């Protein structure tokens, strides 16, 4: 059995990993098939790098590949961008399981603990 690298990162601009670790909240439908993950990045590096490219979405990258969402917006404070908020929506149990595998890898790579309630 081959061992994987177990890497995971988030990116707003192609080829540039976002070092700011977000707050992530999850919601699921009563039957568990659909749901959303809400990401909040306070003062992310991507806001200062916007001059180098346009933020068109958020990519979650790991050993299995890429998960993308285009639901990304900036939050402003006194007219200046202060945060990025992104939402990933899953529409099946398979998409949820794939997202959770990414989330566990991302938590591990960033020294975060993970627990299910």
Secondary structure by P-SEA (a helix, b strand, c coil): ccccccccccccccccccccccbbbbbbccccccbbbbbbbcccccccccccccccbbbbbcccbbbbbcbbbbbbccccccbbbbbbbbccaaaaaaaaaaaaaaaaaacbbbbcc
